[in-house]
Amino acid sequence: MKMHMTFVAVCLMLALLVPGFESKGDTTDPPITTPTTSNTTTQAPNTTTQAPNTTTPTTPPATTEAPPPERPDNHLVLRKDEKTVCILQNLNATFDVTDIKTGKVTYYDMTSAVVLKDNSSCGDLAKNESAYLTASWGEKDNISTLTQTFGIEKGYYYLETVELSLDGGKYNFSFDLPKGKLLQTSFKSSYKCDTNQTYEYTQNKTKGSDLTMSFSEVRFQAYDIEKNNFSKASSCPGDMPIPIPEVSWINNLTVYKDDNHTVACTMEIMNATFTVIKGSKEPFVFNMTNATVNQDSQCGDKNAKKPAIVSASWGGNNTIKQVFAYKDDYYYLQKVTLHLQNNDTKFSFDVNIDNLTDQAQVFYTPFKQSLLCKSKQTVKDPKHNLTMTFSDVRFQAYDIVNNTLSKEHTCAADNKMSSIVPIAVGAALAVLVIIVLIAYLIGRRNSSRAGYESV
């Protein structure tokens, strides 16, 4: 009996180690709530809690609930008829107006806006007619309106023009946006961008004011709406599902084929640190922080045998140029040119590494795929006492489609790390199996002895 109890107990311990299946929540978008002009709609963020109507003070609760998560202030719906929705848009929007002469800035929030149906229109792709949406908010004497026109291109649509009137007509703006600058997505899909997106519009100096327009928590669709709800979402670059480390110096670099920043040809997200040893002094460490793309970057062209180049700068004086060459069915980081400068110590460092083929295997990526490499990867140049460390890398140098990174190719270092867990679990299970067998044999031996003794 003891033997069987021991066997059952060990088996239960073994069963507890077997991982279960996690139930995945429903990822379906929540239903769209049609905005109304009733005072019972969600209040703007600047609304304060009203005091009780009675004069008797109330005792505050012992605990305070956490505030609800921030949600878009505006839920805009345009209907083609009573049963059919043709435009959906959720967003937060702010407008900062700067007086050119005085420098004074006036801030406006778009809150609890409602659609003006008579000043809006459903688009018609068959007739190449653009959709436009007009919304208003504010009190009677301070009404503000925003009209967005969604232009049509082959395969996608985008925010083409903006007409804005603020504070009862005190400030008026009308302008075209570069293609793809804000709110761009393909047909039969919606657009999603939680990240704050800003566009600055500068008027002629004689008109007296400039505008900074910011959108965040955006979800919209202007064509091909089915069942009166958003279609599958296409995320903006800022919302790409890439594991971002808890650091403030992630770099997001995109090279475009055109001046309007419509079509991306190279996309790179990464952390980078450059360490230089000079004599017996402490090493100089340079963190690449909030880098921006330089004009000498270029798109790669396999047919023309032209490599992709990403040139970026940060900190005012630091620059890096990466050249991505290709061979057979792969592309890789071939050359790096660096200029590093520490203004405090007046230290300056320049290096040009012509051939990284032998030690930059981590950057080898198949064509039509993007590289994903969370692990820290080190590239050394002993000749110049330079160590380059890259981490949390996600990039693609060729064959980008719809401004989106392609299927992930995981680097060797990440594969090595991911294989450690199943090996460890397998080893633990093997040890437990051995323990179970030993316990079983011991129990059986003891039971056999007890039988002989009873005889």
C-alpha positions as CSV (number, residue, x, y, z in Angstrom):
1,M,0.0,0.0,0.0
2,K,2.8,2.4,0.9
3,M,4.4,1.7,-2.5
4,H,1.3,2.6,-4.4
5,M,0.8,5.8,-2.3
6,T,4.4,6.9,-3.0
7,F,3.9,6.2,-6.7
8,V,0.7,8.2,-6.9
9,A,2.2,11.2,-5.0
10,V,5.2,11.4,-7.3
11,C,3.0,11.2,-10.4
12,L,0.9,14.1,-9.0
13,M,4.1,16.2,-8.6
14,L,5.0,15.3,-12.2
15,A,1.6,16.3,-13.5
16,L,1.9,19.7,-11.8
17,L,5.0,20.5,-13.9
18,V,3.2,19.9,-17.2
19,P,2.4,23.3,-18.6
20,G,-1.3,24.0,-19.3
21,F,-2.9,25.7,-22.1
22,E,-3.7,29.4,-21.6
23,S,-7.0,30.5,-22.9
24,K,-6.6,33.4,-25.3
25,G,-9.0,36.2,-25.0
26,D,-11.2,37.3,-27.8
27,T,-9.3,39.8,-29.9
28,T,-12.4,40.9,-31.8
29,D,-12.7,44.7,-31.7
30,P,-15.4,46.1,-29.4
31,P,-18.7,47.3,-31.0
32,I,-18.7,50.9,-32.1
33,T,-20.8,53.2,-30.1
34,T,-22.6,55.9,-32.1
35,P,-22.0,59.3,-30.6
36,T,-24.9,61.5,-29.7
37,T,-25.3,65.0,-28.7
38,S,-26.9,64.1,-25.3
39,N,-25.2,65.3,-22.2
40,T,-24.9,61.7,-21.0
41,T,-22.0,61.0,-23.3
42,T,-18.5,60.5,-22.0
43,Q,-17.2,63.8,-20.6
44,A,-14.0,65.5,-21.8
45,P,-10.9,64.9,-19.7
46,N,-11.0,68.4,-18.1
47,T,-14.4,67.7,-16.5
48,T,-14.2,67.6,-12.7
49,T,-16.3,65.5,-10.3
50,Q,-19.4,67.4,-9.2
51,A,-20.1,68.0,-5.5
52,P,-23.2,66.3,-3.9
53,N,-26.5,68.2,-4.1
54,T,-27.0,67.9,-0.3
55,T,-25.3,70.2,2.1
56,T,-24.4,67.4,4.5
57,P,-20.8,66.3,4.0
58,T,-20.2,62.7,3.0
59,T,-17.5,60.5,4.5
60,P,-14.9,59.6,1.8
61,P,-14.5,55.9,1.1
62,A,-11.7,54.0,2.8
63,T,-10.1,53.1,-0.5
64,T,-9.9,55.0,-3.8
65,E,-10.5,53.1,-7.1
66,A,-7.8,53.6,-9.8
67,P,-8.9,55.9,-12.6
68,P,-10.1,54.2,-15.8
69,P,-7.7,53.9,-18.7
70,E,-7.5,56.8,-21.1
71,R,-9.7,56.4,-24.1
72,P,-10.4,58.5,-27.2
73,D,-12.4,61.6,-26.6
74,N,-14.2,61.5,-29.9
75,H,-16.2,58.7,-31.5
76,L,-17.3,59.7,-35.0
77,V,-19.7,57.8,-37.2
78,L,-21.1,58.7,-40.6
79,R,-24.0,56.7,-41.9
80,K,-24.9,56.2,-45.6
81,D,-28.4,55.3,-44.4
82,E,-30.1,54.1,-41.2
83,K,-28.6,50.7,-41.5
84,T,-25.2,51.3,-43.2
85,V,-22.1,53.0,-41.7
86,C,-19.6,54.4,-44.2
87,I,-17.0,56.2,-42.0
88,L,-15.8,55.3,-38.5
89,Q,-13.2,57.3,-36.5
90,N,-12.1,57.3,-32.9
91,L,-9.4,59.7,-31.9
92,N,-7.9,62.2,-29.5
93,A,-6.9,65.5,-31.2
94,T,-5.2,68.7,-30.0
95,F,-4.4,71.9,-31.9
96,D,-1.7,74.4,-30.7
97,V,-1.9,77.8,-32.4
98,T,1.2,80.0,-32.2
99,D,0.9,83.8,-32.9
100,I,4.0,84.5,-35.1
101,K,4.3,88.1,-33.9
102,T,4.0,87.6,-30.1
103,G,4.9,84.0,-29.8
104,K,1.8,83.3,-27.7
105,V,0.5,79.7,-27.9
106,T,-3.2,78.9,-27.5
107,Y,-4.1,75.3,-26.9
108,Y,-7.3,73.6,-28.1
109,D,-8.7,70.1,-27.4
110,M,-11.2,68.3,-29.6
111,T,-13.6,66.9,-27.0
112,S,-17.0,65.1,-27.5
113,A,-17.2,66.1,-31.1
114,V,-20.3,65.2,-33.2
115,V,-20.5,64.5,-36.9
116,L,-22.1,67.2,-39.2
117,K,-23.8,64.9,-41.7
118,D,-24.7,67.7,-44.1
119,N,-21.1,68.6,-44.4
120,S,-19.8,65.1,-44.7
121,S,-19.9,62.5,-47.5
122,C,-19.4,58.8,-48.0
123,G,-16.8,58.1,-50.7
124,D,-17.4,56.0,-53.8
125,L,-14.4,54.1,-55.0
126,A,-16.1,53.1,-58.3
127,K,-16.4,56.8,-59.2
128,N,-13.1,57.8,-57.6
129,E,-14.9,60.1,-55.2
130,S,-13.1,60.8,-51.9
131,A,-14.8,60.5,-48.6
132,Y,-14.8,63.5,-46.2
133,L,-15.9,63.9,-42.6
134,T,-16.8,67.1,-40.7
135,A,-17.1,67.2,-36.9
136,S,-17.8,70.0,-34.5
137,W,-17.4,70.6,-30.8
138,G,-17.6,73.5,-28.3
139,E,-20.2,75.9,-27.0
140,K,-22.5,78.1,-29.2
141,D,-20.2,81.1,-29.4
142,N,-17.0,79.1,-29.6
143,I,-17.8,76.3,-32.0
144,S,-14.8,74.6,-33.7
145,T,-15.0,72.4,-36.7
146,L,-12.6,69.9,-38.4
147,T,-13.1,68.5,-41.9
148,Q,-10.9,65.6,-43.1
149,T,-10.8,64.5,-46.7
150,F,-9.5,61.0,-47.4
151,G,-7.6,60.8,-50.7
152,I,-7.6,57.7,-52.9
153,E,-4.5,56.1,-54.4
154,K,-4.0,52.7,-56.0
155,G,-4.4,50.1,-53.2
156,Y,-4.6,52.6,-50.3
157,Y,-6.2,55.8,-48.9
158,Y,-4.9,58.5,-46.6
159,L,-5.7,61.8,-45.0
160,E,-5.3,64.2,-47.9
161,T,-6.6,67.6,-46.7
162,V,-7.6,69.3,-43.5
163,E,-9.9,72.3,-43.0
164,L,-9.9,73.6,-39.4
165,S,-11.8,76.4,-37.7
166,L,-11.2,77.1,-34.1
167,D,-12.9,79.1,-31.4
168,G,-15.8,80.4,-33.4
169,G,-13.7,81.2,-36.4
170,K,-11.0,83.0,-34.5
171,Y,-8.4,80.8,-36.3
172,N,-8.8,79.2,-39.7
173,F,-6.5,76.8,-41.5
174,S,-6.8,74.8,-44.7
175,F,-3.9,72.7,-46.1
176,D,-2.9,69.6,-47.9
177,L,-0.8,66.9,-46.3
178,P,2.0,64.9,-47.9
179,K,0.9,61.4,-49.0
180,G,1.3,59.0,-46.1
181,K,2.1,61.6,-43.5
182,L,-0.9,60.9,-41.4
183,L,-3.6,58.2,-41.4
184,Q,-2.7,55.9,-44.3
185,T,-4.0,52.4,-44.8
186,S,-4.9,49.9,-47.5
187,F,-8.4,49.3,-48.7
188,K,-10.5,46.8,-46.8
189,S,-8.6,47.5,-43.6
190,S,-8.8,50.0,-40.8
191,Y,-6.0,52.2,-39.5
192,K,-4.8,52.0,-35.8
193,C,-2.3,54.2,-34.2
194,D,-2.1,54.7,-30.4
195,T,1.1,56.6,-30.7
196,N,1.0,60.4,-30.8
197,Q,1.4,61.7,-34.4
198,T,2.1,65.4,-35.0
199,Y,2.0,67.6,-38.1
200,E,3.2,71.2,-38.1
201,Y,1.7,73.6,-40.6
202,T,3.3,77.0,-41.1
203,Q,1.3,79.8,-42.7
204,N,2.6,82.7,-44.6
205,K,4.0,85.2,-42.1
206,T,1.5,87.8,-43.1
207,K,-1.4,85.5,-41.9
208,G,-0.2,85.7,-38.3
209,S,-0.3,82.1,-36.8
210,D,1.1,78.6,-37.1
211,L,-0.5,75.3,-36.2
212,T,0.7,72.1,-34.6
213,M,-1.9,69.3,-35.0
214,S,-1.6,66.1,-32.9
215,F,-3.6,62.9,-33.2
216,S,-3.4,59.9,-30.8
217,E,-5.5,56.8,-29.9
218,V,-6.6,56.8,-33.5
219,R,-8.8,54.1,-35.1
220,F,-10.5,54.9,-38.4
221,Q,-11.8,53.4,-41.6
222,A,-13.2,55.5,-44.5
223,Y,-14.0,52.7,-47.1
224,D,-15.1,49.1,-47.3
225,I,-16.8,48.9,-43.9
226,E,-18.5,45.6,-43.3
227,K,-21.2,44.9,-40.6
228,N,-20.9,48.5,-39.4
229,N,-17.6,47.8,-37.6
230,F,-13.9,48.2,-38.1
231,S,-12.1,45.7,-40.4
232,K,-8.8,44.2,-39.5
233,A,-6.4,46.9,-38.4
234,S,-3.2,48.0,-40.1
235,S,-0.9,49.6,-37.4
236,C,1.2,52.7,-37.9
237,P,5.0,52.3,-37.5
238,G,5.0,53.6,-34.0
239,D,2.6,50.8,-32.9
240,M,4.5,48.0,-34.6
241,P,4.3,44.9,-32.4
242,I,8.0,44.8,-31.6
243,P,9.3,44.1,-28.1
244,I,10.7,47.4,-27.0
245,P,13.1,47.3,-24.0
246,E,12.6,49.5,-21.0
247,V,15.1,52.1,-22.1
248,S,14.6,55.6,-23.4
249,W,17.1,55.4,-26.3
250,I,15.4,53.1,-28.8
251,N,16.1,54.2,-32.4
252,N,13.4,53.9,-35.1
253,L,14.9,54.6,-38.5
254,T,13.0,54.4,-41.9
255,V,14.4,55.2,-45.3
256,Y,11.8,56.1,-48.0
257,K,11.8,55.9,-51.7
258,D,10.1,59.3,-52.2
259,D,10.3,62.8,-50.7
260,N,6.7,62.5,-49.5
261,H,7.6,59.6,-47.2
262,T,5.0,57.3,-48.8
263,V,6.9,54.1,-49.6
264,A,9.4,52.7,-47.2
265,C,12.4,50.8,-48.6
266,T,14.5,50.1,-45.4
267,M,13.2,49.9,-41.8
268,E,15.4,49.5,-38.7
269,I,14.7,49.6,-35.0
270,M,17.5,49.0,-32.6
271,N,19.6,49.9,-29.5
272,A,23.3,50.5,-30.1
273,T,26.3,51.2,-27.9
274,F,29.8,52.1,-29.1
275,T,32.7,51.6,-26.7
276,V,36.1,53.1,-27.6
277,I,39.3,52.4,-25.5
278,K,42.0,55.1,-25.8
279,G,45.2,54.3,-24.1
280,S,45.0,53.5,-20.3
281,K,42.1,55.9,-19.8
282,E,38.5,54.9,-18.9
283,P,36.7,53.7,-22.1
284,F,34.5,56.2,-23.9
285,V,30.9,54.9,-24.2
286,F,28.4,56.3,-26.7
287,N,24.8,55.3,-26.6
288,M,22.9,55.9,-29.8
289,T,19.8,57.9,-28.6
290,N,16.8,59.1,-30.6
291,A,18.7,59.0,-33.9
292,T,17.2,60.5,-37.1
293,V,17.8,59.5,-40.7
294,N,20.2,61.5,-42.8
295,Q,19.7,62.5,-46.4
296,D,22.7,60.4,-47.7
297,S,20.7,57.2,-46.9
298,Q,19.6,55.3,-50.0
299,C,17.3,52.5,-51.0
300,G,18.8,49.2,-52.2
301,D,18.3,47.9,-55.7
302,K,19.3,44.3,-56.4
303,N,18.8,44.6,-60.1
304,A,21.1,47.7,-60.3
305,K,23.5,46.2,-57.8
306,K,23.0,49.1,-55.4
307,P,23.3,48.4,-51.7
308,A,20.9,49.7,-49.1
309,I,22.4,52.5,-46.9
310,V,21.0,53.7,-43.5
311,S,22.8,56.9,-42.4
312,A,21.7,58.4,-39.1
313,S,22.8,61.0,-36.5
314,W,22.2,61.7,-32.9
315,G,23.4,64.0,-30.1
316,G,24.3,66.7,-32.6
317,N,27.7,65.4,-33.6
318,N,27.5,61.6,-33.8
319,T,26.8,59.8,-37.0
320,I,26.7,56.2,-38.3
321,K,26.4,54.9,-41.8
322,Q,25.5,51.2,-42.3
323,V,25.8,49.6,-45.7
324,F,23.7,46.4,-46.3
325,A,25.1,44.3,-49.1
326,Y,23.6,41.1,-50.4
327,K,24.8,37.7,-51.6
328,D,22.8,34.8,-53.0
329,D,19.5,34.8,-51.1
330,Y,20.7,36.8,-48.1
331,Y,21.5,40.4,-47.2
332,Y,23.8,41.5,-44.4
333,L,25.7,44.4,-42.7
334,Q,28.8,44.9,-44.7
335,K,30.3,48.3,-43.8
336,V,30.0,50.7,-40.9
337,T,31.3,54.3,-40.8
338,L,31.3,56.1,-37.5
339,H,32.0,59.6,-36.2
340,L,31.8,59.9,-32.4
341,Q,32.4,63.0,-30.4
342,N,32.3,63.8,-26.7
343,N,32.1,67.6,-26.3
344,D,32.9,67.5,-22.6
345,T,36.2,65.8,-23.0
346,K,36.9,67.0,-26.6
347,F,37.3,63.4,-27.6
348,S,36.7,62.7,-31.3
349,F,36.7,59.3,-33.0
350,D,36.4,58.4,-36.7
351,V,36.5,54.9,-38.1
352,N,35.5,53.2,-41.4
353,I,35.1,49.4,-41.2
354,D,35.0,48.1,-44.8
355,N,34.2,44.4,-44.4
356,L,32.2,42.9,-41.5
357,T,31.3,39.7,-43.4
358,D,33.2,37.4,-41.1
359,Q,31.9,38.6,-37.7
360,A,28.5,40.1,-38.5
361,Q,26.7,36.8,-39.1
362,V,23.9,38.0,-36.8
363,F,22.8,40.5,-39.5
364,Y,22.4,37.8,-42.1
365,T,18.8,37.8,-43.2
366,P,17.0,36.0,-46.1
367,F,15.4,38.1,-48.7
368,K,11.7,38.9,-48.2
369,Q,12.2,38.5,-44.5
370,S,13.0,40.9,-41.6
371,L,15.5,40.2,-38.8
372,L,14.4,39.9,-35.2
373,C,17.2,39.8,-32.6
374,K,16.6,40.7,-29.0
375,S,19.9,39.4,-27.7
376,K,22.9,41.6,-27.4
377,Q,25.2,41.1,-30.4
378,T,28.8,42.4,-30.3
379,V,31.0,43.3,-33.3
380,K,34.6,44.1,-32.5
381,D,37.2,46.1,-34.4
382,P,40.5,45.4,-32.5
383,K,42.5,47.6,-34.9
384,H,40.7,50.7,-33.6
385,N,39.8,49.4,-30.1
386,L,36.2,49.7,-30.9
387,T,33.3,47.5,-29.7
388,M,29.8,47.9,-31.2
389,T,26.9,46.3,-29.3
390,F,23.5,46.0,-30.9
391,S,20.3,44.7,-29.1
392,D,16.6,44.6,-29.6
393,V,17.1,44.7,-33.4
394,R,14.3,44.6,-35.9
395,F,15.1,45.5,-39.5
396,Q,14.6,44.9,-43.1
397,A,16.8,46.3,-45.9
398,Y,15.0,45.0,-49.0
399,D,11.6,43.8,-50.3
400,I,9.4,45.8,-47.9
401,V,5.7,45.6,-48.8
402,N,3.0,48.2,-47.6
403,N,5.5,49.9,-45.3
404,T,5.4,46.8,-43.0
405,L,8.2,44.5,-41.9
406,S,7.9,41.0,-43.4
407,K,8.0,37.6,-41.7
408,E,10.5,37.5,-38.9
409,H,13.9,35.7,-39.2
410,T,15.2,35.1,-35.7
411,C,18.9,35.4,-35.1
412,A,21.0,32.5,-33.9
413,A,21.6,34.0,-30.5
414,D,17.8,34.2,-29.9
415,N,17.3,30.6,-31.1
416,K,20.0,29.5,-28.6
417,M,18.3,31.3,-25.8
418,S,14.9,29.9,-26.7
419,S,16.2,26.4,-26.8
420,I,17.5,26.5,-23.2
421,V,14.0,26.5,-21.6
422,P,12.8,23.3,-23.3
423,I,16.1,21.6,-22.6
424,A,15.9,22.5,-18.9
425,V,12.3,21.4,-18.7
426,G,13.1,18.1,-20.4
427,A,16.0,17.5,-18.1
428,A,13.9,18.1,-15.0
429,L,11.2,15.7,-16.3
430,A,13.9,13.1,-17.0
431,V,15.1,13.4,-13.4
432,L,11.6,13.1,-12.1
433,V,11.0,9.9,-14.1
434,I,14.1,8.4,-12.7
435,I,13.0,9.3,-9.2
436,V,9.6,7.7,-9.8
437,L,11.2,4.5,-11.1
438,I,13.6,4.4,-8.1
439,A,10.7,5.0,-5.7
440,Y,8.6,2.3,-7.4
441,L,11.5,-0.2,-7.2
442,I,12.1,0.5,-3.5
443,G,8.4,0.2,-2.7
444,R,8.2,-3.0,-4.5
445,R,11.2,-4.4,-2.7
446,N,9.8,-3.4,0.6
447,S,6.4,-5.0,-0.1
448,S,8.2,-8.2,-1.2
449,R,10.1,-8.3,2.1
450,A,6.9,-7.8,4.1
451,G,5.4,-10.8,2.2
452,Y,8.3,-13.1,3.1
453,E,8.3,-12.0,6.7
454,S,4.5,-12.8,7.0
455,V,5.2,-16.3,5.7
